[in-house]
Structure formats: C-alpha cells, structure tokens
Amino acid sequence: MVQAKPRPARKPKAAPPPAVLHAGPSDIADPLLRTEFKRAAVWIGLAAALALMVYLAQPLLVIFGGMVFAAMIDGGARLIGRVLPIGRLWRVGIVLLLTAAFLMWTAMFAGSQIAAQAAQLPATVQAQAIKVLAWLHAHGAVVDFSSAQGLIEKAAGSIGQLTSALGNVIGGVTTAFGIVVLGIYFALEPQLYRRGFAWLLPLGEREHFEGTATIMGHTMRRLMAGRLLGMFLEGVSTWLLLAWWGVPMAALLGLLTGLLAFLPNIGAPISGALMVLVGFSVGTSTGLFCIVVYLAVQIIDGNVVVPLVAKHTADLAPAVVLGMQLIMGTLFGLIGLMLADPMVAMIKVALERQSLRNETG
C-alpha cells in the first residue's frame, strides 16, 4: 500500500506593509500649536456656555426658584417629623395641604377686604405725598411741584402694581406655577435629582459635590425658615397693632409688611413708608403711632429674629445682599429680587467649600 507523501507546510504570507497615513487638512502636527488650540477651544466653549446661560437665564431662575420652594417644603416636613413619626411623603403632603389651606383662606375670607383696601392705597399715598411736598415748600424748601407730582403719580402707580401683583401671586402666575411644580418634584425625591446631577460629574468630583450640596441644602432650609418666621412675625404683629389702633387698611398693610419682609434691606423701608403715609392720612397721632409700630417691629426683628437665624445660616453682609438685589432686580424684575438673597447664600457656601478644598488639597 502506497503511503501519501505529506504536503509541505505552506509558508505564511508576509504581512502587507502598513499604509502610510498622511496628515489631513485639519490635523495639527506642531505640539505647541496643538496645545494652544486646545486652550482656545476651552475658552470658546466657556464663552458659548456663558452665552447659553444668559439666553436661558429666565428658565434657570425658575428652576432655582423651585429649589428654594423645595427647601421650604423640606424644612416644614423635617419640622413635622420631629413631632409625627410618619413617612416623608406624608409629611410633605401635610405641608402642601397647610399651604394650600392658607392661600384659600386668604383668598376667601380676606381677599375681598384686601382687594378693596388695595384699590384705596395708591390714592391715599399720592395725597399724603403731595401734603408732604406742600409742607416742605411752606418751610422754605425749593420744590418743583410739576416734576414732583409726576414722580409721585409714577410711584403711586407702582404701588398699585405691587398690590395687584399680590393678587396675581395668590391666583397663580405662570412663573409662580412653574416654581411651585418644580419645588414639589424636588421636595418629593431630592436624592434622585442629586444623584442624577452627580452622575454627570467626573468620579473625582462627586464626593466634593455631595458634601457641598448637603451644606447648601442645610443652609437653604435654615435661611428660608428664618425668613418665613420673620415674615410671619412682622406681618401679624403689624396687622394686630394697626387694627387695634383703628388704622385704615390694617390687613393690607400687615400683609404687605409680611411679604416685603422676604426682601431684606429693601422691603422694610417700603412697607414702613406706606404704613406711615396711611397713618398720617388719618391724623398726626395715628401717623406717630404707625412710626412707633414700624420701629418696634423692626427693632425686635433686627435684634432677636435676625441674629437668631444668622447663627444657623450663612451670615451675609448687608451690602453684598443689597448689591445682588439691585443687579437681579434690574435683570429679572421681582423674581430676581426675591431670589437674590438665597443665591448669594449658595454662592458663598460654594466658594467656602472650594477654598477649604484648596487649603486641604
């Protein structure tokens, strides 16, 4: 039997020579030029991001407003949790129900009275301001009545807009509705949104973000709790004292005082001026009583409530807060003015955390 001869092993084919890659028109061969190009790309991207933020400033401000409202809800839920050992969702629901009940009570029982008083307030303020100008002129002051009266009419119109804005807020404006809805979502599941945002960051930055977000949330809750406490005390005490003396429009003045207390450095002088003008429209003794009420309320709030709150929150410099209010109010109107103080507090926390990181890092 003839055996088949084994076939000789085939030699492996030589690998084809590597293709020569030529630089394209967009390739940068010079390492120094490549580094500079990357730097330029970073700066261009940063400028584009800032331009996008400016373009989307209003929606971003609404989102931040939702976070502020969520801090209020969360603070109320935590406060209820100290008394009632129930789940978080139930506590958040109780806070929302109490808020809705307060707004309904204001609209149903106090709404008609406040609306009638709001219609009288601009005319009262205008008449009293003209009397003040006449008094100054009688005592030797040079007063241009035509120009001053135009300014007074504009100011009275602004007061009318303020009181009408109060009704719009109670009734529900689109911006306020968006803030409320976002705040409810944020308050129901805060960890969900915090984890989602942290996931977008690099791994090395997530721990620092978690610590900063925790401190920001604590500061925001304390800040809003103190602000709501001050609003409640100023509004209720002003209303009761003015009503006891028989000052007209006591309910409206108390409500405006409470709402304007949300704006530190700006709200108190405005509410005080309105209160004093209405008081002097009745008589000298009533006007002097309104001055005493304003000073007493502000002294108690400034020497008791504010220091107590400042111990547990970001101790903000009044000049910095006022400057931020002027900038935000000019750019975004009333909503910017209302959110200026919380924004300064959050920026301060972020800067302090970054400074501590740089010192220990």
Summary of the structure (lengths in Angstrom):
residues: 361
radius of gyration: 31.2
end to end distance: 85.2
largest distance: 143.8
contacts: 1000
relative contact order: 0.09
helix: 80%
strand: 0%
